[in-house]
């Protein structure tokens, strides 16, 4: 009897299935958001849900595999913005890019607005992104293009507000977020006529993280 050939075709099939599932998950999470199920992904990929479980232990593992790269792309765009010569264009160009990506990808938008305690790599990327945003804000203020009482947390707030507009108007006016982003950014400019002072201190980035955690906590039923 001859030698038994190695089982490379099975490994190749397994890798093809994995890539097929990842692509299906990208599309499903982008369209339906993070509420989509493994059954949804399997159906979109044209396979049984058992095939999904053979490649990924659970939905969180699949979701992290998909969204980790998308988040890395956002971080990369922020780093590239640092190389732009005009500080205001660098700051606003990044936020326009990030909001456009959110408008096309509901899962990415939800991920940007939540805390991922279960995925240390995503949280590490988020921390780096926040450092880059702080640097872009400092540069824009130093140039005089950004109002002096603005802080990095204000721009995280801009992301929250624009994501709400995307969710609210997406089915009737998909591009409406661009109008509201322009209004928000115009209010943050430092050049031109004097601005009215901003009311109240700005929430810190840590405050916003705590707000994310609080919003995810289950609400207690009211006592009768």
BAPA-314434 format. One line per field, with one value per residue (C-alpha): residue number from 0; residue in one letter; x, y, z. Coordinates in steps of 0.1 Angstrom, whole numbers. Layout:
REM BAPA-314434
k <- (NUM:...)
r <- (A:...)
X <- (X:...)
Y <- (Y:...)
Z <- (Z:...)
//
This chain:
REM BAPA-314434
k <- (0:1:2:3:4:5:6:7:8:9:10:11:12:13:14:15:16:17:18:19:20:21:22:23:24:25:26:27:28:29:30:31:32:33:34:35:36:37:38:39:40:41:42:43:44:45:46:47:48:49:50:51:52:53:54:55:56:57:58:59:60:61:62:63:64:65:66:67:68:69:70:71:72:73:74:75:76:77:78:79:80:81:82:83:84:85:86:87:88:89:90:91:92:93:94:95:96:97:98:99:100:101:102:103:104:105:106:107:108:109:110:111:112:113:114:115:116:117:118:119:120:121:122:123:124:125:126:127:128:129:130:131:132:133:134:135:136:137:138:139:140:141:142:143:144:145:146:147:148:149:150:151:152:153:154:155:156:157:158:159:160:161:162:163:164:165:166:167:168:169:170:171:172:173:174:175:176:177:178:179:180:181:182:183:184:185:186:187:188:189:190:191:192:193:194:195:196:197:198:199:200:201:202:203:204:205:206:207:208:209:210:211:212:213:214:215:216:217:218:219:220:221:222:223)
r <- (X:X:X:X:X:X:X:X:X:X:X:X:X:X:X:X:X:X:X:X:X:X:X:X:X:X:X:X:X:X:X:X:X:X:X:X:X:X:X:X:X:X:X:X:X:X:X:X:X:X:X:X:X:X:X:X:X:X:X:X:X:X:X:X:X:X:X:X:X:X:X:X:X:X:X:X:X:X:X:X:X:X:X:X:X:X:X:X:X:X:X:X:X:X:X:X:X:X:X:X:X:X:X:X:X:X:X:X:X:X:X:X:X:X:X:X:X:X:X:X:X:X:X:X:X:X:X:X:X:X:X:X:X:X:X:X:X:X:X:X:X:X:X:X:X:X:X:X:X:X:X:X:X:X:X:X:X:X:X:X:X:X:X:X:X:X:X:X:X:X:X:X:X:X:X:X:X:X:X:X:X:X:X:X:X:X:X:X:X:X:X:X:X:X:X:X:X:X:X:X:X:X:X:X:X:X:X:X:X:X:X:X:X:X:X:X:X:X:X:X:X:X:X:X)
X <- (0:12:16:-14:-12:-13:-48:-39:-72:-92:-71:-75:-113:-113:-95:-118:-148:-133:-127:-162:-177:-156:-167:-204:-200:-186:-216:-242:-228:-224:-261:-278:-255:-242:-276:-272:-269:-247:-278:-279:-242:-246:-276:-258:-228:-249:-237:-252:-247:-227:-200:-198:-194:-166:-146:-156:-165:-193:-206:-182:-152:-165:-175:-141:-123:-144:-145:-109:-96:-123:-113:-76:-85:-100:-69:-47:-66:-62:-25:-23:-42:-12:9:-13:1:-31:-41:-79:-81:-63:-88:-120:-109:-105:-139:-155:-139:-149:-185:-187:-175:-201:-228:-220:-214:-239:-218:-187:-208:-221:-186:-172:-200:-195:-170:-154:-142:-141:-116:-84:-70:-99:-97:-60:-67:-94:-69:-44:-72:-81:-44:-43:-75:-60:-29:-50:-70:-38:-24:-56:-58:-21:-28:-58:-82:-100:-117:-96:-122:-128:-113:-108:-139:-160:-151:-160:-193:-195:-192:-221:-243:-236:-243:-277:-285:-274:-297:-326:-325:-308:-339:-352:-322:-290:-267:-283:-255:-231:-252:-252:-215:-208:-229:-211:-176:-184:-193:-159:-139:-116:-111:-137:-159:-158:-178:-200:-183:-193:-216:-205:-172:-167:-171:-137:-130:-132:-166:-177:-164:-184:-215:-210:-209:-239:-259:-252:-263:-298:-323:-339:-377:-395:-410:-448)
Y <- (0:35:63:82:118:146:162:196:199:197:224:245:240:250:282:290:284:307:335:330:334:365:381:372:385:418:423:412:433:463:461:449:459:439:424:401:364:336:321:354:350:314:321:349:327:298:273:257:273:243:254:287:271:249:280:304:295:321:353:375:357:362:398:406:390:412:445:444:451:477:495:492:510:539:541:541:569:590:584:595:627:637:640:667:702:721:713:721:701:672:673:677:654:625:631:633:600:583:595:584:549:548:558:528:503:500:474:497:526:506:494:529:538:510:496:463:450:415:424:439:445:467:486:491:505:527:541:549:565:588:598:607:627:647:654:666:689:704:711:727:749:759:770:791:772:755:774:775:761:729:696:661:648:673:654:621:637:647:610:602:629:621:584:593:613:584:560:584:596:567:553:586:608:588:618:641:634:655:686:682:673:705:725:709:715:751:757:745:769:793:819:844:865:859:829:827:807:770:763:738:719:693:656:639:609:588:602:592:556:555:567:539:513:528:528:491:481:466:490:482:478:506:498:499)
Z <- (0:-8:18:29:15:40:47:32:13:45:60:29:30:67:60:31:53:79:54:40:75:83:51:57:93:80:58:83:112:89:79:110:138:167:175:145:155:144:126:106:97:87:66:48:42:29:55:86:120:131:106:124:158:144:135:163:199:202:187:207:192:157:163:178:148:124:143:155:120:113:145:135:102:122:143:112:97:129:128:92:101:123:92:76:75:83:119:114:82:100:129:109:81:105:121:87:77:110:107:71:81:108:84:62:90:119:137:136:149:178:187:187:212:236:261:252:285:271:243:256:221:210:243:237:202:216:241:214:193:222:226:189:191:221:200:170:194:209:174:162:194:191:155:166:145:174:201:233:256:236:248:233:251:231:199:215:222:185:176:200:185:149:155:170:138:116:135:135:99:81:66:52:48:49:43:69:94:71:77:115:117:98:123:152:138:128:165:175:153:170:143:132:155:193:205:235:263:265:295:322:323:296:306:307:285:317:323:288:294:326:307:282:310:327:295:291:326:329:342:375:375:393:427:427)
//
